[in-house]
Amino acid sequence: MSLDGRTALVTGGGRGLGRAIAARLAGAGARVVAADLPAVLAAADLPEDWMAWPLDLTDPGAEAALSQRIQGLDRLDVLVANAGVVPPWRRVAALDLDEWDRVFAVNVRGVALSLKAAAPRLAETRGTAVLTASINGYRAHPDQTLYTATKHAVVGLMRAAALDLGRDGVRVNALAPGPILTEALRQRLETRAAAGGMPVDAAIAAMSGETALGRMATEDDVARAALYLASEASEGITGVLLPIEAGLS
């Protein structure tokens, strides 16, 4: 699964899953461009051979800025549209519609914007796009109406873009991570525990016990799946949503 000589753009590449994916692609030989919020990149301490693009995908000028920067690259072979946010859990009656618009602006509009900007360059290289969706793209949780709606939308984007860009030889697939044992998840569990919820270790054990493998999926599990979809190992695959959840029941 070599990416020698190829260039990969990872949005949300400064931390979390995006950074893990970027590191895995770099390890396979790709030249990595990590786009993320300016504050995130300022604190990220990225490898010296990565390009860093400070960018807020919700800014009014984000489309023009991203398109201009992509046009300045020698080539673009891989887009990983990973930037996203996880809103607070809310029941339907408690939905905050201003929050709804803000989250859709990142999780859906940001993905569409990234695809639009990258599509002409990916067509030149017959490249590939990998979108970060979620298992919430095909299942739901009663307290995650907003997040679930955004990830269903990302799956729709992926399927339509796979048909559209397939005419240019560009493959488009999506990742569907389940609960991933990240520092961010651990912090959310700590917050819930402090509010009277289940202790962190017990919560992790409970989530692990719901999987076929008896463990939670990790950032590296997701990164390896992204590399697979970005590489020639999956060159006959497009329009697919790939779950990474350790066999969640």
Buried (B, 14 or more C-beta within 10 A) or exposed (E): BEBEEBBBBBBBBBBBBBBBBBBBBBEBBBBBBBBBBEEBBEEBEBEEEBBBBBBBBBEEEBBEBBBEBBEEBEEBBBBBBBBBBBBEBBEEEEEEEEBBEBBBBBBBBBBBBBBEBBBBBBBEBEBBBBBBBBBBBBBBEEBBBBBBBBBBBBBEBBBEBBEEBEEEEBBBBBBBBBBBBBEEBEEBBBEBBEEEBEEBEEBBEEBBEBBEEEBBBBBBBBBBBBBBBBBEEBEEBBBBBBBBBBEBE
